[in-house]
Amino acid sequence: MTWKSNDILRQHFVAIAPHCRETVLKNKKKGKTLGSVSIENNRTVIVLLAVLTLIAVGAVLKMAEPIILPLVVAWLLSYLLGPVVDFMQKLRVPLALAVVLTLVMVLVMGLLAGLFLNARVSVFASAFPRYQERLMQLFASLTEATKLSPDVLSKIDWTERVGGFLMLISGSMVNFIVKFFTVLIFLVFLLLGRPYFRYKMEHAFSVRNADKIAGIINSISSQIGKYLALQFFISLATGFCVWLGLSLIGLDFPVTWGAFAFFLNFIPTVGSIVASVPPILVALVQFESPWRVVLVCAVLLLIQGGIGNVLSPKIMGERLHLSPMVVLVSLMFWGWLWGFMGALLSVPIASAIKIVCENIEALRPISVMMGSGKSYKGESDRGLVIPIN
């Protein structure tokens, strides 16, 4: 039986051998081997799995926003407040007390910001009746010029509309306060565990891997810290110039518009545009002369364009080495995912992703594509780049 079965197998092998040889020859003519076909299939599977993973991660980030967003904010704040805690520890202040003092400082700053916002809303509410009268005059002129029925605009209850808007702001403030205290809770644990993170890495990984991870974290901390510090002073200069320019023109609420420009200047590209819209609308209502409205537009354009396109690039330089397209896509994605706070965090998150990819060999091409490319152009001009065959 064994001899017969072996003979049958031999016959089958002889029969299919020419077909196998023909298939191999065809693949060789196409420049493919069995191994290359397998590798190509594996690459396709990896790409599809990567796309599915990105979609799954995006869905998780969207659904878990109430928890993940405060955690990300606390993580970024830990890079800014960590040096403060380290400085206190050098002065022999206990770690727990240093963290408490740092949180008290954050709470005081948050309280001052809340009081400032409350004062601005109160000033606007007290001036609203005067603006309502002016709005009705403008609508009357508009209906007369366009020959519309006056009843169309007179039926609008502006008091109810503004009241609903103020209620929406108050609801947003409550949500902000809840998230603010959630950020503080995460921040406490991050700051308390920060001094021991290095020792945990040394025991969890080899010396080489621990040094590499520490280098990545230090690079992220350094770049994001410098970016936020420089962005703070640039935004402060923008807010001051907006306040000064609009005060000289005589526009109402110049302090509010200066603070508005300060906060929104942290959002790249879009923030400066959004910050310019409200003062222009108020100028349209407040001033009867169109030239003063044009003057407001010119001042805002000069400030935002001068600081955003001239001063900011010279001060920031190639600080984050991010491509403008990457900044725009990051802004759109994180803004869609987490709203206003996502837009604020878009650049630091993109920078952190680039630094991580830069230090992982398999992901280094992604880091190169995320960069601005100016340094590579300089190397190419000096003949330092060796072409790859």
C-alpha positions as CSV (number, residue, x, y, z in Angstrom):
1,M,0.0,0.0,0.0
2,T,2.8,2.4,0.8
3,W,4.6,1.7,-2.5
4,K,1.3,2.3,-4.4
5,S,0.6,5.6,-2.5
6,N,4.1,6.9,-3.2
7,D,3.8,6.0,-6.8
8,I,0.5,7.9,-7.0
9,L,2.0,11.0,-5.4
10,R,5.0,10.8,-7.8
11,Q,2.6,10.8,-10.7
12,H,0.7,13.8,-9.4
13,F,3.9,15.7,-8.9
14,V,5.1,15.0,-12.4
15,A,1.7,16.1,-13.7
16,I,1.6,19.5,-11.9
17,A,5.4,20.3,-12.1
18,P,5.2,21.9,-15.6
19,H,2.3,24.1,-14.5
20,C,4.3,25.3,-11.4
21,R,7.3,26.0,-13.5
22,E,5.2,28.0,-16.0
23,T,3.7,30.1,-13.3
24,V,7.1,30.9,-11.7
25,L,8.5,31.9,-15.2
26,K,5.5,34.2,-15.8
27,N,6.1,35.9,-12.4
28,K,9.8,36.3,-13.2
29,K,9.0,37.9,-16.5
30,K,6.8,40.4,-14.7
31,G,9.7,41.0,-12.2
32,K,7.9,39.2,-9.4
33,T,8.8,36.3,-7.2
34,L,6.6,34.4,-4.8
35,G,8.3,36.3,-2.0
36,S,7.6,39.7,-3.6
37,V,4.0,38.9,-4.3
38,S,3.6,37.9,-0.6
39,I,5.3,41.2,0.5
40,E,3.0,43.2,-1.7
41,N,0.0,41.5,-0.3
42,N,1.2,42.1,3.2
43,R,1.8,45.8,2.4
44,T,-1.7,46.2,1.1
45,V,-3.1,44.5,4.3
46,I,-1.0,46.8,6.5
47,V,-2.2,49.9,4.7
48,L,-5.9,48.9,5.0
49,L,-5.4,48.0,8.7
50,A,-3.7,51.4,9.2
51,V,-6.7,53.2,7.6
52,L,-9.2,51.2,9.8
53,T,-7.1,51.9,12.9
54,L,-7.2,55.6,12.2
55,I,-10.9,55.6,11.7
56,A,-11.4,53.6,15.0
57,V,-9.1,55.9,16.9
58,G,-10.9,59.0,15.5
59,A,-14.3,57.5,16.6
60,V,-12.9,56.8,20.1
61,L,-11.5,60.3,20.4
62,K,-14.8,61.8,19.4
63,M,-16.9,59.7,21.8
64,A,-14.5,60.0,24.7
65,E,-14.0,63.8,24.3
66,P,-15.2,64.7,27.9
67,I,-12.3,62.6,29.3
68,I,-9.6,62.7,26.7
69,L,-9.7,66.4,25.9
70,P,-9.0,67.5,29.6
71,L,-6.3,64.9,29.7
72,V,-4.6,66.3,26.6
73,V,-4.9,69.8,28.0
74,A,-3.4,68.7,31.4
75,W,-0.6,66.9,29.5
76,L,0.4,70.1,27.7
77,L,0.1,72.2,30.8
78,S,2.4,69.8,32.6
79,Y,5.1,70.8,30.2
80,L,4.6,74.4,31.0
81,L,4.2,74.0,34.8
82,G,6.7,71.2,35.3
83,P,9.7,73.6,35.3
84,V,7.9,75.7,38.0
85,V,7.6,72.6,40.2
86,D,11.2,71.6,39.5
87,F,12.4,75.1,40.5
88,M,10.5,74.9,43.8
89,Q,12.0,71.6,44.5
90,K,15.5,73.0,44.0
91,L,14.5,75.5,46.7
92,R,13.9,72.5,49.0
93,V,10.1,72.8,48.8
94,P,8.4,69.4,49.1
95,L,6.9,68.0,46.0
96,A,3.3,67.9,47.3
97,L,3.5,71.6,48.5
98,A,5.1,72.7,45.2
99,V,2.2,71.1,43.2
100,V,-0.4,72.7,45.5
101,L,1.2,76.1,45.1
102,T,1.3,75.7,41.3
103,L,-2.4,74.7,41.3
104,V,-3.2,77.8,43.4
105,M,-1.4,79.9,40.8
106,V,-3.5,78.3,38.0
107,L,-6.7,78.8,40.0
108,V,-5.9,82.5,40.6
109,M,-5.3,83.0,36.9
110,G,-8.5,81.2,36.0
111,L,-10.4,83.3,38.6
112,L,-9.0,86.5,37.2
113,A,-9.9,85.4,33.6
114,G,-13.5,84.6,34.8
115,L,-13.9,88.0,36.5
116,F,-12.6,89.8,33.4
117,L,-15.0,87.9,31.1
118,N,-17.9,88.7,33.5
119,A,-17.0,92.4,33.4
120,R,-16.9,92.4,29.6
121,V,-20.3,90.8,29.3
122,S,-21.8,93.2,31.9
123,V,-20.4,96.2,29.9
124,F,-21.9,94.8,26.7
125,A,-25.3,94.1,28.3
126,S,-25.5,97.7,29.6
127,A,-24.7,99.2,26.2
128,F,-27.1,96.9,24.3
129,P,-30.2,99.2,24.4
130,R,-28.2,102.0,22.7
131,Y,-27.1,99.5,20.0
132,Q,-30.6,98.2,19.6
133,E,-31.8,101.7,18.8
134,R,-29.0,102.2,16.3
135,L,-29.8,98.8,14.7
136,M,-33.4,99.7,14.2
137,Q,-32.3,102.9,12.4
138,L,-30.1,100.9,10.1
139,F,-32.9,98.4,9.4
140,A,-35.2,101.3,8.6
141,S,-32.7,102.7,6.2
142,L,-32.2,99.3,4.7
143,T,-35.9,98.6,4.1
144,E,-36.4,102.1,2.6
145,A,-33.5,101.5,0.2
146,T,-34.5,98.0,-0.8
147,K,-38.2,98.8,-0.7
148,L,-38.9,95.9,1.7
149,S,-41.9,95.8,4.0
150,P,-41.0,97.2,7.5
151,D,-43.0,94.4,9.1
152,V,-40.3,91.8,8.1
153,L,-37.7,93.3,10.4
154,S,-40.0,94.7,13.1
155,K,-41.3,91.2,13.9
156,I,-37.8,90.1,15.0
157,D,-37.5,90.2,18.8
158,W,-33.9,91.2,19.3
159,T,-34.1,91.1,23.1
160,E,-35.1,87.5,22.9
161,R,-32.4,86.7,20.4
162,V,-29.7,88.4,22.5
163,G,-31.0,86.8,25.7
164,G,-30.8,83.4,24.1
165,F,-27.3,84.1,23.0
166,L,-26.3,85.1,26.5
167,M,-27.9,81.9,27.9
168,L,-25.9,79.9,25.4
169,I,-22.7,81.7,26.7
170,S,-23.6,81.0,30.3
171,G,-24.2,77.3,29.5
172,S,-20.8,77.2,27.7
173,M,-19.2,78.7,30.8
174,V,-20.7,76.0,33.1
175,N,-19.3,73.4,30.7
176,F,-15.9,75.2,30.7
177,I,-15.8,75.3,34.5
178,V,-16.5,71.5,34.7
179,K,-13.7,70.7,32.2
180,F,-11.4,73.2,33.9
181,F,-11.6,71.3,37.2
182,T,-11.2,68.0,35.4
183,V,-8.0,69.3,33.9
184,L,-6.8,70.3,37.4
185,I,-7.4,66.7,38.7
186,F,-5.4,65.2,35.8
187,L,-2.7,67.9,36.3
188,V,-2.2,67.0,39.9
189,F,-1.4,63.3,39.1
190,L,0.8,64.3,36.2
191,L,2.9,66.7,38.2
192,L,3.1,64.3,41.2
193,G,4.4,61.5,39.0
194,R,6.6,63.6,36.8
195,P,9.8,63.5,39.0
196,Y,9.7,59.6,39.1
197,F,9.1,59.0,35.4
198,R,12.8,58.8,34.5
199,Y,13.5,56.2,37.1
200,K,10.5,54.1,36.0
201,M,11.8,54.1,32.4
202,E,15.3,53.0,33.5
203,H,13.8,50.0,35.2
204,A,11.2,49.2,32.5
205,F,13.5,49.4,29.4
206,S,17.1,49.0,28.5
207,V,19.5,51.9,29.0
208,R,19.5,52.6,25.2
209,N,15.7,52.6,24.9
210,A,15.2,54.6,28.1
211,D,17.6,57.3,26.8
212,K,15.8,57.3,23.5
213,I,12.4,57.7,25.1
214,A,13.7,60.4,27.4
215,G,15.1,62.2,24.4
216,I,11.8,62.1,22.6
217,I,9.9,63.4,25.7
218,N,12.5,66.2,26.3
219,S,12.3,67.2,22.6
220,I,8.5,67.4,22.8
221,S,8.7,69.4,26.1
222,S,11.3,71.8,24.7
223,Q,9.7,72.5,21.4
224,I,6.1,72.8,22.7
225,G,7.2,74.9,25.7
226,K,9.1,77.4,23.5
227,Y,6.3,77.5,21.0
228,L,3.6,78.3,23.7
229,A,5.8,80.8,25.4
230,L,6.6,82.7,22.1
231,Q,3.0,82.4,21.0
232,F,1.9,83.9,24.3
233,F,4.0,87.0,23.9
234,I,3.1,87.4,20.2
235,S,-0.6,87.1,21.1
236,L,-0.1,89.6,23.9
237,A,1.5,92.1,21.5
238,T,-1.4,91.5,19.1
239,G,-4.0,92.1,21.8
240,F,-2.3,95.2,23.0
241,C,-2.0,96.7,19.5
242,V,-5.7,96.0,18.8
243,W,-6.7,97.6,22.0
244,L,-4.5,100.7,21.4
245,G,-5.6,101.1,17.7
246,L,-9.3,100.8,18.3
247,S,-9.1,103.0,21.4
248,L,-7.6,105.8,19.3
249,I,-10.3,105.4,16.7
250,G,-13.0,105.6,19.4
251,L,-14.6,102.1,18.9
252,D,-16.6,100.8,21.8
253,F,-15.3,97.9,23.9
254,P,-11.6,98.1,22.8
255,V,-10.5,96.0,25.8
256,T,-12.8,93.3,24.8
257,W,-11.6,93.2,21.2
258,G,-8.0,93.2,22.5
259,A,-8.6,90.2,24.7
260,F,-10.5,88.6,21.9
261,A,-7.5,89.0,19.6
262,F,-5.2,87.7,22.3
263,F,-7.0,84.4,22.8
264,L,-7.9,83.7,19.2
265,N,-4.3,84.4,18.0
266,F,-3.4,81.0,19.5
267,I,-5.4,79.4,16.7
268,P,-3.2,79.5,13.5
269,T,-4.4,81.3,10.4
270,V,-8.2,81.2,11.2
271,G,-8.0,82.8,14.6
272,S,-6.8,86.3,13.5
273,I,-9.6,86.3,10.8
274,V,-12.3,85.4,13.3
275,A,-11.0,88.0,15.8
276,S,-11.4,90.8,13.3
277,V,-15.1,90.2,12.5
278,P,-16.8,91.3,15.7
279,P,-15.1,94.8,15.9
280,I,-15.9,95.4,12.3
281,L,-19.6,94.6,12.8
282,V,-19.7,96.9,15.9
283,A,-18.0,99.7,13.8
284,L,-20.8,99.3,11.2
285,V,-23.4,99.9,13.9
286,Q,-21.6,102.5,15.9
287,F,-20.2,104.9,13.3
288,E,-22.3,106.7,10.8
289,S,-19.3,107.7,8.7
290,P,-18.2,104.9,6.4
291,W,-14.6,106.2,6.5
292,R,-14.3,105.3,10.2
293,V,-15.4,101.8,9.4
294,V,-12.8,101.6,6.7
295,L,-10.2,102.9,9.2
296,V,-11.1,100.1,11.6
297,C,-10.7,97.5,8.9
298,A,-7.4,99.0,7.8
299,V,-6.0,99.1,11.4
300,L,-7.0,95.4,12.0
301,L,-5.6,94.4,8.7
302,L,-2.3,96.2,9.4
303,I,-2.0,94.7,12.9
304,Q,-3.0,91.1,12.0
305,G,-1.0,91.1,8.7
306,G,2.1,92.8,10.2
307,I,2.4,90.7,13.3
308,G,1.1,87.5,11.7
309,N,3.1,87.6,8.4
310,V,6.2,89.7,9.3
311,L,6.9,89.7,13.1
312,S,5.7,86.2,14.0
313,P,7.7,84.3,11.3
314,K,10.9,86.2,12.3
315,I,10.5,85.5,16.0
316,M,9.2,81.9,15.7
317,G,11.4,81.0,12.8
318,E,11.4,77.3,12.0
319,R,10.6,76.5,15.6
320,L,8.3,73.6,15.0
321,H,9.5,72.8,11.4
322,L,5.9,72.0,10.4
323,S,4.5,72.3,6.9
324,P,1.8,75.0,6.5
325,M,-0.4,72.3,4.9
326,V,0.1,70.0,7.9
327,V,-0.9,73.0,10.2
328,L,-4.0,73.6,8.2
329,V,-5.1,69.9,8.1
330,S,-4.3,69.5,11.8
331,L,-6.4,72.6,12.5
332,M,-9.4,71.4,10.5
333,F,-9.2,67.8,11.9
334,W,-8.8,68.7,15.6
335,G,-11.2,71.6,15.3
336,W,-13.8,69.3,13.9
337,L,-13.1,66.6,16.5
338,W,-13.0,68.8,19.7
339,G,-14.2,72.2,18.6
340,F,-12.6,75.4,19.8
341,M,-10.2,73.6,22.2
342,G,-9.2,71.2,19.5
343,A,-8.2,74.1,17.2
344,L,-6.1,75.6,20.1
345,L,-4.3,72.3,20.6
346,S,-3.9,71.4,16.9
347,V,-0.3,72.8,16.4
348,P,1.1,71.3,19.7
349,I,-0.4,67.9,18.9
350,A,0.9,67.9,15.3
351,S,4.3,68.9,16.6
352,A,4.3,66.0,19.1
353,I,3.3,63.5,16.4
354,K,6.1,64.8,14.2
355,I,8.8,64.4,17.0
356,V,7.6,60.9,17.8
357,C,7.8,59.9,14.1
358,E,11.2,61.5,13.8
359,N,12.6,59.2,16.5
360,I,11.1,55.9,15.2
361,E,13.0,54.6,12.1
362,A,9.9,53.0,10.4
363,L,7.9,56.3,10.8
364,R,10.7,58.7,9.8
365,P,9.3,59.3,6.3
366,I,6.1,60.6,7.9
367,S,8.1,63.1,9.9
368,V,10.0,64.2,6.8
369,M,6.7,64.8,4.9
370,M,5.2,66.7,7.9
371,G,8.2,69.1,7.9
372,S,8.4,72.4,6.1
373,G,11.3,71.1,3.9
374,K,13.3,74.4,4.1
375,S,16.2,72.7,5.8
376,Y,16.3,70.0,3.1
377,K,16.3,72.6,0.4
378,G,19.3,74.3,2.0
379,E,21.1,71.0,2.2
380,S,20.3,70.3,-1.5
381,D,21.5,73.7,-2.5
382,R,24.8,73.1,-0.7
383,G,25.1,69.6,-2.4
384,L,24.8,67.8,0.9
385,V,22.1,65.4,-0.2
386,I,23.1,62.1,-1.8
387,P,20.5,60.9,-4.2
388,I,19.2,57.4,-3.6
389,N,19.3,55.1,-6.6
